[in-house]
């Protein structure tokens, strides 16, 4: 590690904090003005403050920044109501395994338990949405606790760490100098290999399998295991499917890639005609996959007779929903070891079966394209979302980053856009699937990779949560392109109610809103699109403009993604 000169012994507590963050490679902190002392100190350490409009959006920005940069996202908040607004974003980071450190101001230590202004039991507040939480008691322990927070966020299964900082402590003016040099701000900082004996067993199962399948999740992105997974896919001639969060763990253009599977394999679904390859699988390798409800179509997707091999950094997740051969360890190291073990085995049968397997996958792709063609090329008005996706997919490069809000936006993106290169370039808030997180995630992604074009897809229901963050994007000169699918309803809610109850509540309908006008009111570019033939030129203009651009696209309220549970319920 490089030598680092100690800071002056009369530095402030805020300078010590800022110095500790800088040591861990922090370049951006998402936060409002509080803790004020900290943000007055950060410029001296070349740390940029990105000010959100609301704390819930700030937490999501930090989450997306972490996913794309592979650095810990850092967000701050004042005690009280501001702190409560961090909870939803941290819940996403916890369930999606994203390392975020939240620095939350607490009341003056001398005023604790006296009903101080905005005093709240913040330990109870964050207990259910954090991996680790502590409160700093004395200023001489700042480096200790900052290091612990970053270690907790980045080791094992990544997640959010919350550090409570009393108001009076952060404002202390004289703190002992620090001479530490350890950097803990990137992840994973530790890698562990699964039990070698279990790896050998897994290699035997895969080598002897007649119809094996890999099902990769977001843990592959967290581990940076894309190359290792690609090598396994190619070496052992194995087909790979992904979860929504796992989209892009392998290139979907590879002849052995199925695409995203789960609960949206109904009519026009990308992997609808790959279903037999799942049903017939005799050995399934799960990698960084939580086997959650949506990813397994309510735990009905994977065949009961298949032998499951489950690789995950979190031993609690391995075998949670499917009894499995356990591979507890880092995805990158373990996949590399598994590939080496397979190279020592006879893979002649796997190789001989490859051409026919590739043919089946290619046929499934062709059948999907034929089934979806009428919608992808539709000139109908209101516009079909499939047409929007079709036009976007034509201009996407392997370097574009695509962010989708929760609900239908995530499903349109997963089914009609293609990951042309392995890597974390598709972001969806699938941990908690909070509505309204699309635009903040796009902002965080653009800050993490300023040179990449960033596109965000959101519904009008979700976008209404975060209109104010358009000003954040404009102020920070972050030219994201946001397409709002404006159908004046909460589509998923309405359709799900119709399927489950045979009727829907009145709350699913909205009055007309001109989102392009809202964008212009925020000083951004706003384009209203009501004809399908205007989509392509508007997209090209938006990406070329170098301005924050909102495309307000009037879409068909009857358009529904290929959700399996909806099949047979709608014409």
C-alpha positions as CSV (number, residue, x, y, z in Angstrom):
1,X,0.0,0.0,0.0
2,X,1.3,3.5,-0.7
3,X,2.6,5.6,2.1
4,X,0.1,8.3,3.4
5,X,1.2,11.3,5.3
6,X,-0.8,11.8,8.6
7,X,-3.2,14.7,8.6
8,X,-2.6,17.6,11.0
9,X,-3.3,16.7,14.6
10,X,-5.7,19.6,14.9
11,X,-8.0,18.4,12.1
12,X,-11.8,18.4,12.7
13,X,-14.0,15.4,13.1
14,X,-15.5,16.2,9.7
15,X,-12.1,16.2,8.1
16,X,-11.3,12.9,9.7
17,X,-14.6,11.5,8.2
18,X,-13.8,13.0,4.8
19,X,-10.3,11.6,4.9
20,X,-11.5,8.1,5.8
21,X,-14.0,8.2,2.9
22,X,-11.3,9.4,0.5
23,X,-9.0,6.6,1.7
24,X,-11.6,4.1,0.6
25,X,-11.8,5.6,-2.8
26,X,-15.0,7.5,-2.4
27,X,-15.4,10.2,-5.1
28,X,-19.1,10.9,-4.8
29,X,-21.4,11.3,-1.8
30,X,-25.1,11.5,-2.3
31,X,-26.6,13.9,0.3
32,X,-28.3,17.1,1.2
33,X,-26.5,19.7,3.3
34,X,-26.6,17.7,6.5
35,X,-24.2,16.7,8.0
36,X,-23.2,20.2,7.1
37,X,-19.7,20.0,8.7
38,X,-18.9,16.9,6.5
39,X,-19.9,18.6,3.3
40,X,-17.9,21.7,4.1
41,X,-14.9,19.4,4.5
42,X,-15.3,17.1,1.5
43,X,-14.2,19.5,-1.2
44,X,-10.7,19.5,0.4
45,X,-10.6,15.8,-0.3
46,X,-11.8,16.0,-3.9
47,X,-15.1,14.3,-3.0
48,X,-18.1,15.5,-5.0
49,X,-21.4,16.1,-3.3
50,X,-24.4,15.1,-5.4
51,X,-27.5,16.7,-3.9
52,X,-30.7,14.8,-4.4
53,X,-34.2,16.3,-4.0
54,X,-35.5,13.5,-1.7
55,X,-33.7,11.0,0.4
56,X,-35.5,8.0,-1.0
57,X,-34.2,8.9,-4.5
58,X,-30.7,9.6,-3.0
59,X,-30.5,6.1,-1.6
60,X,-31.4,4.6,-5.0
61,X,-28.8,6.8,-6.7
62,X,-26.2,5.4,-4.4
63,X,-27.4,1.8,-5.1
64,X,-27.1,2.2,-8.9
65,X,-23.8,4.0,-8.6
66,X,-22.4,1.0,-6.7
67,X,-23.8,-1.5,-9.2
68,X,-22.2,0.2,-12.2
69,X,-18.9,1.4,-10.6
70,X,-18.3,-1.6,-8.4
71,X,-17.5,0.9,-5.6
72,X,-19.4,1.3,-2.4
73,X,-22.2,3.9,-2.8
74,X,-22.3,6.5,0.0
75,X,-25.5,8.4,1.0
76,X,-26.2,10.7,3.9
77,X,-29.3,12.0,5.7
78,X,-30.3,14.1,8.6
79,X,-31.9,12.4,11.6
80,X,-35.7,12.2,11.8
81,X,-37.9,12.3,8.7
82,X,-35.0,12.5,6.3
83,X,-33.6,9.3,7.8
84,X,-36.9,7.5,7.4
85,X,-36.9,8.2,3.6
86,X,-33.7,6.2,3.3
87,X,-35.4,3.0,4.3
88,X,-37.0,2.0,1.0
89,X,-33.7,2.4,-1.0
90,X,-31.7,0.6,1.7
91,X,-34.3,-2.2,1.6
92,X,-33.6,-2.6,-2.2
93,X,-29.8,-2.7,-1.5
94,X,-30.2,-5.3,1.1
95,X,-32.3,-7.7,-0.9
96,X,-30.4,-7.0,-4.1
97,X,-27.0,-7.4,-2.3
98,X,-25.6,-4.0,-3.2
99,X,-22.9,-2.4,-0.9
100,X,-24.1,1.0,0.3
101,X,-22.8,3.0,3.4
102,X,-25.4,5.4,4.9
103,X,-24.0,8.1,7.2
104,X,-27.0,9.3,9.2
105,X,-26.8,12.2,11.6
106,X,-28.2,11.6,15.1
107,X,-29.1,14.1,17.8
108,X,-26.5,15.6,20.1
109,X,-25.3,13.1,22.6
110,X,-26.2,15.3,25.5
111,X,-29.8,15.6,24.2
112,X,-30.4,11.9,23.8
113,X,-33.7,10.6,25.2
114,X,-34.9,14.1,25.9
115,X,-37.3,14.5,23.0
116,X,-34.7,16.5,21.0
117,X,-35.7,17.9,17.7
118,X,-36.4,15.1,15.2
119,X,-35.1,12.5,17.7
120,X,-36.1,8.9,16.7
121,X,-34.9,5.5,17.6
122,X,-32.9,5.0,14.4
123,X,-31.6,1.6,15.5
124,X,-35.1,0.3,15.3
125,X,-35.7,2.3,12.1
126,X,-32.8,0.7,10.1
127,X,-32.7,-2.7,11.8
128,X,-34.7,-4.5,9.1
129,X,-32.9,-2.9,6.1
130,X,-29.3,-3.0,7.0
131,X,-26.6,-5.7,7.1
132,X,-24.7,-3.8,9.8
133,X,-25.4,-0.8,12.0
134,X,-23.4,1.1,14.7
135,X,-23.4,4.5,16.4
136,X,-20.1,6.3,16.8
137,X,-19.6,7.2,20.5
138,X,-16.3,9.2,20.5
139,X,-14.5,11.0,17.7
140,X,-11.3,9.0,18.2
141,X,-13.1,6.0,16.9
142,X,-14.2,7.6,13.5
143,X,-11.6,5.6,11.4
144,X,-12.5,2.4,13.3
145,X,-16.2,2.7,12.5
146,X,-15.9,3.9,9.0
147,X,-13.6,0.9,8.3
148,X,-16.0,-1.4,9.9
149,X,-18.9,0.0,7.8
150,X,-17.1,-0.4,4.5
151,X,-15.9,-3.9,5.5
152,X,-19.5,-5.0,6.4
153,X,-20.8,-3.6,3.1
154,X,-18.3,-5.3,0.9
155,X,-17.5,-8.7,2.5
156,X,-19.5,-11.9,2.0
157,X,-22.9,-11.1,0.6
158,X,-22.8,-7.3,-0.1
159,X,-25.3,-5.0,1.5
160,X,-26.0,-1.7,3.2
161,X,-24.2,-0.6,6.4
162,X,-25.6,2.3,8.5
163,X,-23.4,4.5,10.6
164,X,-25.1,6.9,13.0
165,X,-23.1,10.0,13.7
166,X,-24.2,12.3,16.6
167,X,-24.5,16.0,15.7
168,X,-22.0,17.2,18.3
169,X,-19.4,14.6,17.4
170,X,-19.2,15.5,13.7
171,X,-18.8,19.2,14.7
172,X,-15.8,18.6,17.0
173,X,-12.9,20.7,16.0
174,X,-9.8,18.8,17.2
175,X,-9.3,15.1,16.5
176,X,-6.2,12.9,16.5
177,X,-4.5,12.4,13.1
178,X,-5.0,9.2,11.2
179,X,-2.2,7.2,9.5
180,X,-4.3,4.5,8.0
181,X,-3.9,3.5,4.4
182,X,-6.2,0.4,3.9
183,X,-8.7,0.8,1.0
184,X,-12.0,-1.0,1.4
185,X,-14.2,0.9,-1.0
186,X,-14.4,-1.6,-3.9
187,X,-16.1,-5.0,-3.9
188,X,-15.8,-7.8,-3.4
189,X,-12.7,-7.2,-1.2
190,X,-12.5,-10.8,-0.2
191,X,-13.0,-13.9,-2.3
192,X,-13.6,-17.4,-1.0
193,X,-13.6,-20.7,-2.9
194,X,-16.3,-23.3,-2.4
195,X,-15.3,-26.6,-1.0
196,X,-13.0,-28.3,-3.7
197,X,-14.7,-31.7,-3.0
198,X,-18.1,-30.2,-3.7
199,X,-16.7,-28.6,-6.9
200,X,-15.5,-32.0,-8.1
201,X,-19.0,-33.4,-7.4
202,X,-20.6,-30.6,-9.3
203,X,-18.2,-31.2,-12.3
204,X,-19.2,-34.9,-12.3
205,X,-22.9,-34.0,-12.4
206,X,-22.5,-31.5,-15.2
207,X,-20.3,-33.6,-17.3
208,X,-22.6,-36.6,-17.1
209,X,-25.8,-34.7,-17.5
210,X,-27.9,-35.2,-20.6
211,X,-29.7,-31.9,-20.5
212,X,-27.9,-29.5,-18.1
213,X,-28.7,-25.8,-17.7
214,X,-27.2,-22.8,-15.9
215,X,-29.5,-20.3,-14.3
216,X,-27.5,-17.1,-13.5
217,X,-28.6,-14.3,-11.2
218,X,-27.4,-10.9,-10.1
219,X,-24.7,-12.4,-7.9
220,X,-22.6,-12.9,-11.1
221,X,-22.6,-9.1,-11.6
222,X,-21.7,-8.6,-7.9
223,X,-18.7,-11.0,-8.2
224,X,-17.6,-9.7,-11.6
225,X,-17.8,-13.3,-12.7
226,X,-18.9,-12.6,-16.3
227,X,-15.7,-13.9,-18.0
228,X,-15.7,-17.0,-15.7
229,X,-19.3,-17.8,-16.6
230,X,-18.6,-17.3,-20.3
231,X,-15.7,-19.6,-20.1
232,X,-17.8,-22.3,-18.4
233,X,-20.6,-21.8,-21.0
234,X,-18.2,-22.3,-23.9
235,X,-15.9,-25.0,-22.4
236,X,-18.6,-27.3,-21.2
237,X,-21.2,-26.4,-24.0
238,X,-23.8,-25.4,-21.4
239,X,-26.9,-23.3,-22.1
240,X,-27.3,-20.3,-19.9
241,X,-30.6,-18.6,-18.8
242,X,-30.7,-15.5,-16.5
243,X,-32.9,-13.8,-14.0
244,X,-34.0,-10.2,-14.6
245,X,-31.2,-8.9,-12.4
246,X,-28.9,-11.4,-14.0
247,X,-29.6,-10.0,-17.5
248,X,-26.2,-9.4,-19.1
249,X,-24.3,-11.9,-17.1
250,X,-23.7,-13.5,-20.5
251,X,-24.2,-12.1,-24.0
252,X,-27.7,-12.9,-25.1
253,X,-26.4,-13.1,-28.7
254,X,-24.3,-16.2,-27.8
255,X,-25.8,-19.3,-29.5
256,X,-26.1,-21.1,-26.1
257,X,-27.9,-18.2,-24.3
258,X,-31.6,-18.5,-23.7
259,X,-32.3,-15.0,-22.2
260,X,-34.3,-14.0,-19.2
261,X,-36.6,-16.7,-17.7
262,X,-39.1,-16.5,-14.8
263,X,-42.7,-15.3,-14.5
264,X,-42.9,-13.6,-17.9
265,X,-42.7,-16.4,-20.4
266,X,-46.2,-16.0,-21.7
267,X,-47.2,-15.0,-25.2
268,X,-44.5,-12.9,-26.9
269,X,-42.1,-13.6,-24.1
270,X,-38.4,-13.7,-25.2
271,X,-37.9,-17.2,-23.7
272,X,-41.5,-18.6,-24.2
273,X,-40.2,-21.2,-26.7
274,X,-37.2,-22.1,-24.6
275,X,-39.5,-23.5,-21.9
276,X,-38.8,-27.2,-23.0
277,X,-35.1,-26.8,-22.3
278,X,-36.0,-25.9,-18.7
279,X,-38.7,-28.6,-18.3
280,X,-36.3,-31.2,-19.6
281,X,-33.2,-30.2,-17.6
282,X,-31.8,-32.9,-15.5
283,X,-29.0,-30.9,-13.8
284,X,-29.4,-27.1,-13.1
285,X,-26.6,-24.9,-11.8
286,X,-27.9,-21.9,-10.0
287,X,-25.3,-19.1,-9.8
288,X,-25.8,-16.0,-7.6
289,X,-29.5,-16.7,-7.7
290,X,-31.9,-16.1,-4.8
291,X,-34.6,-18.5,-6.3
292,X,-37.1,-15.8,-5.4
293,X,-40.8,-15.8,-6.4
294,X,-40.6,-13.9,-9.7
295,X,-37.4,-15.6,-10.8
296,X,-39.0,-19.1,-10.4
297,X,-42.6,-18.2,-11.4
298,X,-43.8,-18.7,-7.9
299,X,-41.4,-21.7,-7.5
300,X,-43.1,-23.6,-10.3
301,X,-40.5,-23.0,-13.0
302,X,-37.7,-25.5,-12.2
303,X,-38.5,-29.2,-12.8
304,X,-38.9,-31.2,-9.6
305,X,-36.8,-34.1,-10.9
306,X,-33.7,-32.0,-11.7
307,X,-30.6,-32.2,-9.6
308,X,-29.8,-28.7,-8.4
309,X,-26.3,-27.3,-7.8
310,X,-26.4,-24.0,-6.0
311,X,-23.5,-21.6,-6.0
312,X,-23.8,-18.5,-3.8
313,X,-21.6,-16.4,-1.5
314,X,-24.4,-16.6,1.1
315,X,-24.7,-20.1,2.6
316,X,-28.2,-19.1,3.9
317,X,-29.4,-18.7,0.3
318,X,-28.0,-22.0,-0.9
319,X,-30.7,-24.6,-0.8
320,X,-33.3,-22.1,0.6
321,X,-36.0,-23.2,-1.8
322,X,-34.5,-26.1,-3.7
323,X,-32.5,-28.9,-2.1
324,X,-29.1,-28.6,-3.7
325,X,-25.5,-29.6,-3.9
326,X,-23.9,-26.8,-2.0
327,X,-21.2,-24.5,-3.4
328,X,-20.7,-21.7,-0.9
329,X,-18.2,-19.2,-2.2
330,X,-17.4,-16.4,-4.6
331,X,-18.9,-16.9,-8.0
332,X,-15.8,-15.9,-10.0
333,X,-13.3,-18.1,-8.2
334,X,-15.7,-21.1,-8.0
335,X,-16.8,-20.9,-11.6
336,X,-13.1,-20.8,-12.6
337,X,-12.4,-23.8,-10.5
338,X,-15.5,-25.6,-11.8
339,X,-14.4,-25.0,-15.4
340,X,-10.9,-26.3,-14.7
341,X,-12.5,-29.4,-13.1
342,X,-14.7,-29.9,-16.2
343,X,-11.7,-29.6,-18.6
344,X,-10.3,-32.8,-16.9
345,X,-13.5,-34.7,-17.7
346,X,-14.8,-36.3,-20.9
347,X,-17.0,-33.6,-22.5
348,X,-17.3,-35.4,-25.8
349,X,-21.1,-36.0,-25.4
350,X,-21.7,-32.4,-24.4
351,X,-19.7,-31.3,-27.5
352,X,-21.5,-33.7,-29.8
353,X,-24.9,-32.4,-28.5
354,X,-24.0,-28.7,-29.0
355,X,-25.1,-28.3,-32.6
356,X,-28.6,-29.7,-31.9
357,X,-28.9,-27.6,-28.7
358,X,-27.9,-24.4,-30.5
359,X,-30.4,-25.3,-33.2
360,X,-33.2,-25.6,-30.6
361,X,-32.3,-22.3,-29.0
362,X,-32.1,-20.5,-32.4
363,X,-35.5,-22.0,-33.3
364,X,-37.0,-20.7,-30.1
365,X,-35.6,-17.2,-30.8
366,X,-37.1,-17.3,-34.3
367,X,-40.5,-18.4,-33.0
368,X,-40.5,-15.6,-30.5
369,X,-39.6,-13.0,-33.1
370,X,-42.3,-14.2,-35.4
371,X,-44.9,-14.1,-32.6
372,X,-43.9,-10.6,-31.5
373,X,-43.4,-9.2,-34.9
374,X,-46.8,-7.7,-35.3
375,X,-46.4,-5.7,-32.0
376,X,-42.8,-4.8,-32.5
377,X,-43.6,-3.3,-35.9
378,X,-47.1,-2.0,-35.0
379,X,-48.1,1.5,-36.2
380,X,-51.1,1.5,-33.9
381,X,-52.1,4.5,-31.9
382,X,-51.9,4.6,-28.9
383,X,-48.4,3.2,-29.3
384,X,-47.5,-0.4,-28.4
385,X,-44.6,-0.6,-25.9
386,X,-43.2,-3.4,-27.9
387,X,-42.7,-0.9,-30.8
388,X,-40.8,1.4,-28.5
389,X,-38.6,-1.4,-27.4
390,X,-38.1,-2.6,-31.0
391,X,-36.9,0.9,-32.1
392,X,-34.6,1.2,-29.1
393,X,-33.1,-2.2,-29.6
394,X,-32.0,-1.2,-33.1
395,X,-29.8,1.6,-31.9
396,X,-28.5,0.2,-28.6
397,X,-24.8,-0.6,-28.6
398,X,-22.9,-2.8,-26.2
399,X,-21.9,0.3,-24.3
400,X,-25.4,1.7,-23.6
401,X,-26.7,1.4,-20.1
402,X,-30.4,0.6,-19.8
403,X,-32.4,1.3,-16.6
404,X,-35.9,0.2,-16.1
405,X,-38.3,1.2,-13.4
406,X,-40.2,-1.5,-11.5
407,X,-43.5,-3.1,-12.7
408,X,-44.1,-3.4,-16.5
409,X,-41.1,-1.3,-17.5
410,X,-38.7,-4.0,-16.2
411,X,-40.6,-6.7,-18.1
412,X,-40.7,-4.8,-21.4
413,X,-36.9,-4.2,-21.1
414,X,-36.0,-7.8,-20.2
415,X,-38.1,-9.3,-23.0
416,X,-37.5,-7.0,-26.0
417,X,-34.0,-5.6,-25.5
418,X,-30.8,-7.7,-26.0
419,X,-27.6,-7.8,-23.9
420,X,-25.0,-7.8,-26.6
421,X,-22.1,-8.1,-24.3
422,X,-21.6,-9.5,-20.9
423,X,-21.5,-6.9,-18.1
424,X,-23.7,-4.9,-15.8
425,X,-25.5,-2.7,-18.3
426,X,-29.1,-3.5,-17.5
427,X,-30.4,-2.1,-14.2
428,X,-33.7,-3.0,-12.6
429,X,-34.8,-2.5,-9.0
430,X,-35.8,-6.1,-8.5
431,X,-34.7,-6.5,-4.9
432,X,-37.9,-4.7,-3.6
433,X,-39.2,-3.6,-7.0
434,X,-40.0,-0.1,-5.7
435,X,-42.0,2.0,-8.1
436,X,-40.4,5.3,-9.1
437,X,-36.7,4.2,-8.8
438,X,-36.0,4.3,-12.5
439,X,-34.9,7.9,-12.9
440,X,-32.7,8.0,-9.7
441,X,-31.1,4.7,-10.8
442,X,-30.3,6.3,-14.2
443,X,-28.7,9.3,-12.4
444,X,-26.5,7.0,-10.3
445,X,-25.5,5.0,-13.3
446,X,-24.6,8.0,-15.3
447,X,-22.4,9.3,-12.5
448,X,-20.7,6.0,-12.3
449,X,-20.0,5.8,-16.0
450,X,-20.2,9.3,-17.5
451,X,-19.0,8.2,-20.9
452,X,-21.8,5.7,-21.4
453,X,-25.2,6.7,-22.9
454,X,-27.9,6.0,-20.3
455,X,-31.5,5.2,-21.2
456,X,-34.3,4.9,-18.6
457,X,-37.7,3.4,-19.2
458,X,-40.5,4.2,-16.7
459,X,-44.3,4.2,-16.6
460,X,-46.3,7.3,-15.9
461,X,-47.2,5.9,-12.4
462,X,-43.6,5.4,-11.4
463,X,-42.3,8.7,-13.0
464,X,-44.8,10.6,-10.9
465,X,-42.8,9.7,-7.8
466,X,-39.6,11.4,-8.9
467,X,-40.4,14.3,-11.3
468,X,-38.3,16.5,-9.1
469,X,-35.1,14.6,-9.8
470,X,-35.1,15.9,-13.4
471,X,-33.7,19.1,-11.8
472,X,-31.0,17.0,-10.1
473,X,-30.0,15.5,-13.4
474,X,-30.0,18.9,-15.2
475,X,-28.0,20.6,-12.4
476,X,-25.4,17.9,-12.4
477,X,-25.2,17.9,-16.2
478,X,-26.2,14.3,-16.6
479,X,-27.8,13.9,-20.0
480,X,-29.9,10.8,-19.4
481,X,-32.7,9.9,-21.8
482,X,-36.0,9.0,-20.1
483,X,-38.9,7.4,-21.9
484,X,-42.2,7.6,-20.1
485,X,-44.8,5.0,-21.2
486,X,-47.8,7.2,-20.7
487,X,-51.0,5.1,-20.5
488,X,-52.8,6.9,-17.7
489,X,-53.1,3.8,-15.6
490,X,-51.2,1.7,-13.1
491,X,-51.1,-1.1,-15.6
492,X,-49.7,-4.0,-13.5
493,X,-52.1,-3.2,-10.6
494,X,-55.1,-3.0,-12.8
495,X,-54.4,-6.2,-14.7
496,X,-53.4,-8.2,-11.6
497,X,-56.7,-7.1,-9.9
498,X,-58.7,-8.1,-12.9
499,X,-57.0,-11.6,-13.0
500,X,-57.3,-12.2,-9.2
501,X,-60.6,-10.5,-8.4
502,X,-62.4,-10.1,-11.7
503,X,-62.5,-6.4,-11.2
504,X,-60.2,-3.4,-10.5
505,X,-60.3,-0.5,-8.1
506,X,-60.7,3.1,-9.2
507,X,-57.3,4.0,-7.9
508,X,-55.5,2.6,-11.0
509,X,-56.6,5.4,-13.3
510,X,-54.9,8.8,-13.7
511,X,-55.9,12.1,-15.3
512,X,-53.9,13.1,-18.4
513,X,-50.5,14.5,-17.7
514,X,-48.1,16.1,-20.2
515,X,-44.7,14.8,-19.1
516,X,-42.9,16.6,-21.9
517,X,-44.2,19.9,-20.5
518,X,-43.0,18.9,-17.0
519,X,-39.5,18.3,-18.4
520,X,-39.5,21.7,-20.1
521,X,-40.6,23.3,-16.9
522,X,-37.5,21.8,-15.3
523,X,-35.2,23.2,-18.0
524,X,-34.9,19.8,-19.7
525,X,-35.9,18.7,-23.2
526,X,-39.4,17.3,-23.5
527,X,-40.8,15.5,-26.6
528,X,-44.4,14.3,-26.9
529,X,-44.7,11.2,-29.1
530,X,-48.1,10.0,-30.3
531,X,-47.2,8.3,-33.5
532,X,-45.1,5.1,-33.8
533,X,-43.1,6.5,-36.7
534,X,-41.8,9.3,-34.6
535,X,-40.1,7.0,-32.0
536,X,-36.9,6.3,-33.9
537,X,-36.0,9.9,-34.8
538,X,-36.9,11.1,-31.3
539,X,-34.6,8.5,-29.7
540,X,-31.7,9.4,-32.1
541,X,-32.3,13.1,-31.4
542,X,-32.3,12.5,-27.6
543,X,-29.1,10.6,-27.5
544,X,-27.4,13.2,-29.7
545,X,-28.6,16.2,-27.7
546,X,-26.3,15.9,-24.7
547,X,-29.2,17.2,-22.6
548,X,-31.6,15.6,-20.1
549,X,-34.5,14.5,-22.3
550,X,-37.9,13.1,-21.5
551,X,-39.8,11.3,-24.3
552,X,-43.5,11.3,-23.3
553,X,-44.8,8.4,-25.3
554,X,-48.6,7.9,-25.4
555,X,-49.0,4.1,-25.1
556,X,-51.9,1.6,-25.3
557,X,-53.4,1.0,-21.8
558,X,-54.4,-2.5,-22.9
559,X,-50.8,-3.5,-23.7
560,X,-49.6,-6.2,-21.3
561,X,-46.2,-7.9,-21.0
562,X,-46.0,-11.7,-21.3
563,X,-46.7,-12.5,-17.6
564,X,-47.5,-16.2,-17.3
565,X,-50.3,-15.8,-14.7
566,X,-52.2,-13.5,-17.1
567,X,-52.3,-16.1,-19.9
568,X,-55.8,-16.9,-20.9
569,X,-57.3,-14.0,-19.0
570,X,-57.2,-11.3,-21.7
571,X,-57.9,-11.4,-25.4
